[in-house]
Amino acid sequence: MTRALVFIPLTVLLATGTAWAQAPQAAPAAPATAPAAIPQAPAGAPAAEPAAKAMAAEAKADAVEAQGFTYNPEGRRDPFVSLLRRGVDSSQTKRVAGLSGLGTAEVSLRGVVLTQGDFVGIVQGVDSKTYIVRTGDKLSDGAVRAITADSMVILQQVNDPLSLEKVHEVRKVLRHTEEGK
């Protein structure tokens, strides 16, 4: 008995829902087509081409309007371009020449030389150039803190706003190759 009571209101709801869905709606706009018969001008009269072209252009505009919404991005910013780099094209940004244009990850220690009681490092950048580095020299994201007989320490600035550390110590180690093999 409870099934019948539940079934009846559901059928009533479904019937009214379909009735609402089938309620008469405004008739869709008839597809815009050019008129079937365009009166022809007599042979001696000037041709009525401008009127025919205007009617065809109007019909085309109606057809485009019936298709749906068109987006015009004029005067709006691209939502996929970062607001931090707004107005700066990455192809136009130029890197500083030399060691100060290279980052910590872009250099590797190739040698160490002892001169006048201090160690001087010989590093190679990703640009395949070799640079002489002393303590205190600047890189694009840090500075050389110390150079020892077998390593170089760089204090790298951290650009992560969520990081508690603002400076990270990076150690570049001199790789010795075995000469006997």
C-alpha positions in Angstrom: 0.0 0.0 0.0 2.9 2.4 0.8 4.3 1.7 -2.6 1.2 2.8 -4.3 1.1 6.0 -2.3 4.7 6.8 -3.2 4.2 5.9 -6.8 1.2 8.1 -7.3 2.8 11.5 -6.3 5.9 10.6 -8.3 3.8 10.0 -11.4 2.0 13.3 -10.8 5.3 15.1 -10.4 6.7 13.5 -13.5 3.6 14.3 -15.5 3.6 18.0 -14.5 7.3 18.2 -15.1 6.9 16.9 -18.6 3.9 19.2 -19.1 6.1 22.1 -18.1 8.9 20.9 -20.4 6.4 20.6 -23.3 4.8 23.9 -22.7 4.5 25.9 -25.9 7.6 28.0 -26.4 8.2 30.9 -28.8 8.7 29.6 -32.3 12.3 29.4 -33.3 13.3 32.0 -35.8 13.1 30.7 -39.3 16.4 30.3 -41.0 17.2 33.4 -42.8 17.5 32.7 -46.5 17.6 34.9 -49.5 14.2 35.5 -51.1 13.2 32.9 -53.6 12.4 35.3 -56.4 14.1 38.7 -56.8 12.3 40.8 -59.4 14.5 41.3 -62.4 14.9 44.8 -63.9 14.2 45.3 -67.5 17.1 45.0 -69.9 17.5 48.8 -70.3 17.1 49.6 -66.6 20.2 49.8 -64.2 20.9 46.6 -62.3 19.6 46.4 -58.7 22.8 44.7 -57.4 23.4 47.0 -54.3 19.9 46.1 -53.0 20.5 42.4 -53.5 23.9 42.6 -51.8 22.4 44.4 -48.9 19.7 41.8 -48.5 22.3 39.0 -48.6 24.5 40.7 -46.0 21.4 41.2 -43.7 20.5 37.5 -44.1 24.1 36.5 -43.3 24.1 38.7 -40.1 20.8 37.1 -39.0 22.2 33.6 -39.5 25.3 34.5 -37.4 23.1 36.0 -34.7 20.9 32.9 -34.6 24.0 30.6 -34.1 24.8 32.0 -30.6 27.2 34.2 -28.6 30.4 35.4 -30.1 33.2 36.7 -27.8 35.0 39.9 -28.6 38.3 40.1 -26.5 38.9 43.7 -27.5 40.0 45.8 -24.6 40.3 42.8 -22.2 43.4 41.2 -20.8 44.3 37.5 -21.6 43.4 35.5 -18.5 46.3 33.1 -19.1 49.0 35.7 -18.9 50.6 36.2 -15.4 49.8 39.5 -13.8 53.3 39.6 -12.3 54.9 39.7 -15.8 52.2 41.8 -17.4 53.6 43.8 -20.2 56.9 41.9 -20.3 57.4 39.5 -23.1 59.7 36.7 -22.2 61.3 36.8 -25.7 62.2 40.5 -25.1 63.8 40.0 -21.6 67.6 40.0 -22.0 70.0 38.2 -19.7 72.9 40.2 -18.2 76.1 39.1 -19.9 78.8 37.4 -17.8 78.8 35.7 -14.4 76.1 38.0 -12.9 73.6 36.7 -15.5 74.0 33.1 -14.5 72.1 31.4 -11.7 73.5 29.0 -9.1 72.1 26.0 -10.9 73.8 27.1 -14.1 77.4 27.0 -13.0 79.7 24.1 -12.1 83.0 24.2 -10.4 85.8 23.0 -12.7 88.9 24.0 -10.8 90.4 25.8 -7.8 93.6 27.8 -7.7 95.5 29.2 -4.7 96.7 32.7 -5.3 98.1 35.1 -2.7 96.8 33.0 0.1 93.2 32.9 -1.2 91.4 30.3 -3.2 90.0 31.3 -6.6 87.4 29.2 -8.4 87.2 28.4 -12.0 83.6 27.8 -13.0 81.9 26.9 -16.2 78.4 28.2 -17.1 75.7 26.8 -19.3 76.9 29.2 -22.0 80.1 27.0 -22.2 82.3 29.9 -21.1 84.7 29.7 -18.2 84.8 32.4 -15.4 87.2 33.2 -12.6 85.3 33.5 -9.3 86.4 35.1 -6.0 84.7 35.3 -2.7 82.0 37.9 -2.8 81.3 37.7 -6.5 77.6 38.0 -7.5 75.4 35.6 -9.5 71.9 36.3 -10.7 70.3 34.6 -7.6 73.1 34.7 -5.0 76.7 35.4 -4.1 79.9 33.3 -3.6 80.4 33.0 0.2 83.5 30.8 0.4 86.0 28.8 -1.8 88.0 26.0 -0.3 90.5 23.6 -1.9 87.7 21.2 -3.2 84.4 23.2 -3.1 82.7 26.5 -3.4 79.8 27.7 -1.2 77.1 30.0 -2.8 74.4 31.7 -0.7 71.3 31.5 -3.0 68.3 33.8 -2.5 65.0 31.9 -2.2 62.1 33.4 -4.2 59.4 31.2 -2.6 57.0 33.4 -0.6 55.9 30.4 1.5 59.5 29.5 2.5 60.7 30.5 5.9 64.3 30.6 4.7 65.2 33.5 2.5 68.7 32.3 1.8 69.8 28.8 1.0 73.4 27.5 1.1 74.5 25.6 -2.0 77.8 23.7 -2.1 79.5 23.1 -5.5 82.1 20.3 -5.2 85.1 19.9 -7.4 85.0 16.5 -9.2 88.4 14.7 -9.3 88.8 12.2 -12.1 90.9 9.1 -11.6 93.9 9.3 -13.9 94.9 5.6 -13.7 91.9 4.2 -15.6 
